[in-house]
Amino acid sequence: MFSTTVIAAVYAAQLLSPTAHAQEVKPNVLDAAGLKAAIEGLGYETIVLNQELGSEKYEFKIVTADLNVPMAAEISPSKNYIWLTVRLGDNRPDLKWEELLKTQAKVQPCQFYITTKGNLMFGVALDNRAVNAAVLKRNVDMISKNVGETKALWLKS
């Protein structure tokens, strides 16, 4: 019994140790090159928007029946998330804000947001663990579907 208690205490101390987490290896995490390759593996042509190491950002176009949707993909600085985003335009006084906010519940986990530069955006953050082609494709399709279904709220007439 004593040895079991000691082993459990040592294990708990290792889990709570800040150095144990600092050295944690993140398996199955995409880096920028892997993200670009994954997008291209889905058949999309990528354009490099930012090639600065650690801030890489790629764009690819989704074509729907009535919209061409340029989508951007990047890995968060923490490497924990993959952001897929679409710029919908500028923050304008004629935007239907109440409707956009009500729509959040329908489009989640995607979200509408405004950047510090005043751009109206739509996007989703994927957990950067074990992201494969099926997961990436499902999220790209979800964003493009939601962008199309909400265009009456943000598309300038």
C-alpha positions as CSV (number, residue, x, y, z in Angstrom):
1,M,0.0,0.0,0.0
2,F,2.8,2.4,0.9
3,S,4.6,1.8,-2.4
4,T,1.4,2.4,-4.4
5,T,0.9,5.7,-2.5
6,V,4.6,6.7,-3.2
7,I,4.3,5.8,-6.9
8,A,1.0,7.8,-7.2
9,A,2.6,10.8,-5.5
10,V,5.6,10.7,-7.8
11,Y,3.4,10.4,-10.9
12,A,1.2,13.4,-9.7
13,A,4.3,15.5,-9.1
14,Q,5.5,14.7,-12.7
15,L,2.2,15.8,-14.1
16,L,2.2,19.0,-12.2
17,S,5.8,19.8,-12.9
18,P,6.2,22.9,-15.2
19,T,9.3,21.4,-16.8
20,A,7.4,18.3,-17.7
21,H,5.0,20.3,-19.8
22,A,7.7,22.5,-21.2
23,Q,9.3,19.5,-22.8
24,E,6.1,18.0,-24.0
25,V,6.3,16.7,-27.6
26,K,3.3,17.5,-29.7
27,P,2.7,14.4,-31.9
28,N,0.6,14.7,-35.1
29,V,0.8,18.5,-35.2
30,L,1.0,20.2,-38.6
31,D,3.7,22.7,-39.3
32,A,3.3,25.4,-42.0
33,A,4.8,23.2,-44.7
34,G,2.5,20.3,-43.7
35,L,-0.5,22.6,-43.8
36,K,0.3,23.8,-47.3
37,A,0.9,20.3,-48.5
38,A,-2.4,19.2,-46.9
39,I,-4.3,22.0,-48.7
40,E,-2.6,21.1,-52.0
41,G,-3.4,17.4,-51.4
42,L,-7.1,18.3,-51.4
43,G,-6.6,19.7,-54.9
44,Y,-6.4,23.4,-54.2
45,E,-3.8,25.7,-55.6
46,T,-2.1,27.8,-52.8
47,I,-0.9,31.3,-52.9
48,V,1.6,32.3,-50.2
49,L,0.3,35.4,-48.4
50,N,3.0,35.5,-45.8
51,Q,6.3,33.5,-45.9
52,E,7.9,34.9,-42.7
53,L,9.0,31.9,-40.5
54,G,6.4,31.3,-37.8
55,S,3.8,33.5,-39.5
56,E,3.2,31.6,-42.7
57,K,-0.2,32.1,-44.3
58,Y,-1.7,30.5,-47.4
59,E,-4.7,31.3,-49.6
60,F,-6.7,29.0,-51.7
61,K,-10.0,29.6,-53.6
62,I,-13.2,27.7,-53.1
63,V,-15.7,28.0,-56.0
64,T,-19.4,27.5,-55.2
65,A,-22.4,27.9,-57.5
66,D,-22.7,31.7,-56.7
67,L,-19.5,32.7,-54.9
68,N,-15.7,32.5,-55.2
69,V,-14.4,32.2,-51.7
70,P,-10.7,33.0,-51.1
71,M,-9.9,31.2,-47.9
72,A,-6.8,31.7,-45.8
73,A,-5.0,29.1,-43.7
74,E,-2.4,29.6,-41.0
75,I,-1.1,28.0,-37.8
76,S,-1.5,30.0,-34.6
77,P,1.7,31.2,-32.9
78,S,1.3,28.6,-30.2
79,K,1.0,25.9,-32.9
80,N,-2.1,24.6,-31.1
81,Y,-4.6,25.8,-33.7
82,I,-5.1,25.9,-37.5
83,W,-7.1,29.0,-38.5
84,L,-9.2,28.8,-41.6
85,T,-10.6,32.3,-42.4
86,V,-12.5,34.2,-45.1
87,R,-12.4,38.0,-45.4
88,L,-16.0,39.1,-46.0
89,G,-15.3,42.8,-46.4
90,D,-15.1,46.0,-44.3
91,N,-16.9,46.7,-41.1
92,R,-19.7,48.9,-42.4
93,P,-22.6,50.7,-40.8
94,D,-25.1,48.9,-43.0
95,L,-24.1,45.4,-41.7
96,K,-26.9,43.6,-40.0
97,W,-25.2,43.1,-36.7
98,E,-28.1,41.7,-34.7
99,E,-28.7,39.1,-37.4
100,L,-25.0,38.3,-37.6
101,L,-24.9,37.7,-33.8
102,K,-28.0,35.6,-33.9
103,T,-26.5,33.5,-36.7
104,Q,-23.5,32.7,-34.6
105,A,-25.5,29.9,-32.9
106,K,-26.2,28.3,-36.3
107,V,-22.7,28.5,-37.8
108,Q,-20.7,27.5,-34.7
109,P,-18.0,26.4,-34.3
110,C,-17.3,29.1,-37.0
111,Q,-17.5,32.7,-36.0
112,F,-17.9,36.2,-37.4
113,Y,-15.3,38.7,-36.1
114,I,-13.8,42.1,-36.8
115,T,-10.0,42.5,-37.1
116,T,-8.1,45.5,-35.6
117,K,-7.9,46.8,-39.2
118,G,-11.7,46.8,-39.4
119,N,-12.1,43.7,-41.7
120,L,-15.2,41.6,-41.3
121,M,-14.0,38.0,-41.1
122,F,-15.5,34.5,-40.8
123,G,-13.5,31.6,-39.6
124,V,-12.8,28.6,-37.4
125,A,-9.9,27.4,-35.3
126,L,-9.2,23.7,-35.6
127,D,-7.3,21.9,-32.9
128,N,-4.0,21.1,-34.4
129,R,-3.9,17.5,-33.5
130,A,-4.2,14.6,-35.9
131,V,-5.6,16.8,-38.7
132,N,-5.9,14.6,-41.7
133,A,-7.4,15.3,-45.2
134,A,-10.9,14.3,-44.2
135,V,-10.9,16.7,-41.2
136,L,-9.4,19.6,-43.2
137,K,-11.9,19.0,-46.1
138,R,-14.9,18.8,-43.7
139,N,-13.9,22.2,-42.2
140,V,-13.2,23.9,-45.6
141,D,-16.6,22.7,-46.8
142,M,-18.3,23.9,-43.6
143,I,-16.9,27.4,-43.9
144,S,-17.7,27.7,-47.6
145,K,-21.3,26.4,-47.0
146,N,-21.8,28.9,-44.1
147,V,-20.3,31.8,-46.0
148,G,-22.8,31.1,-48.8
149,E,-25.8,30.7,-46.5
150,T,-25.0,34.0,-44.7
151,K,-24.2,36.2,-47.7
152,A,-27.4,38.2,-47.3
153,L,-26.1,39.4,-44.0
154,W,-22.7,40.6,-45.1
155,L,-22.6,40.9,-48.9
156,K,-22.7,44.5,-50.0
157,S,-25.7,45.1,-52.3
